[in-house]
Amino acid sequence: MISYRPFRNLDPPRIAALWQNQPPLDGLAPVITPDTLNELVFSKPYFDPAGLQVACDDQRMIGFVHAGFGPTKEQTSLDRRRGVISMLMVSQQADVDSAAVSAELLERGEAYLRQAGSIEIFAMGIGELCPFYLGLYGQGDLPGVLQHDSMRQALFRAHDYQPAGRVVIFERELIGFRSPVDRRQLQIRRGSTLSLQLDPPPATWWEACTKGCFELLRTELVPAAGGPPLASATFWSTETVAIGSPICEVRLAHIEAHSDRRRSGLATYLLSESLRVLYEQGFPRVTSQINDDDTASAALFKKLGFVQIGAADVLRK
């Protein structure tokens, strides 16, 4: 008989076993250990056992749903009005009615969020709505629901989640990368220097909670004559979750121009020089995610040889 209950302290090995028995899915970490889950999920200061409901068939765990919340605008605390179904996973074994168990778990996750005050609920997380499973789903930042994730796509859409955007995932292999050279790029090179900061302090409480266990890297373009940075880019490394992989990747979190010279080639120069430095640091590739209507970023990525490797839908209820 199937029963449902909140998370218990002895559950991590069962959750890890359930995870590792899932069918292969690009964008879902293939190998998970209890230690990985403890570090990236259960150790969060806002982790609430009531938000993680598990389904059991006698003593066998056959599924779980994990619900959480996004941050306030200042990213100093939780905003319980914005809920997230961070993960939903069910055994695909033949003796499990996975559709029925998934539906029941989703309803329980939504009920937890509604009771806490959520007025909108997002599927799997997007952008700063990433309380759990960052780096474990979505090939970097949480992008919504991957378009090739047919099980979760069908589940959320069947329960009235509506499209609220689309995310495109880009990747660039760093071996063989060459920075573009033109008059503007040479002018920027002569008038600035690139600095690299390893593990800069988190900018907010939320960044510390969600990315504090990852290695952060920050590059800044500084005027040669001194003064504030002209532009900066922040990356984070997935080495801590690249279990079973001999290499690690870095994810571009954001790139920002700090001056009014936004169309003067600063972004091109900063990103191309950052890619060169990251390759020297031993990283083989970089991935990044943008909204599908961000034509400026898409053009920049294509100019630097990034290729699209996937897409995801932002689903909201």
Secondary structure, DSSP 8 states (H G I E B T S, - for coil): -EEEEE--TT-HHHHHHHHHTS---TTB-S---HHHHIIIIITSTT--GGGEEEEEETTEEEEEEEEEEEE-TTSSSEEEEEEEEEEEEE---TTS-HHHHHHHHHHHHHHHHHHHT-SEEEES-BTTB-SS-TTTBSSSS-BSEETT-HHHHHHHHHTT-EEEEEEEEEEEE-TT------HHHHHHHHHEEEEEEES---SSHHHHHHHTTSEEEEEEEEETT--S-SEEEEEEE-GGG-TT-S---EEEEEEEE-SS-TTTTHHHHHHHHHHHHHHHTT--EEEEEEETT-HHHHHHHHHTT-EEEEEEEEEE-
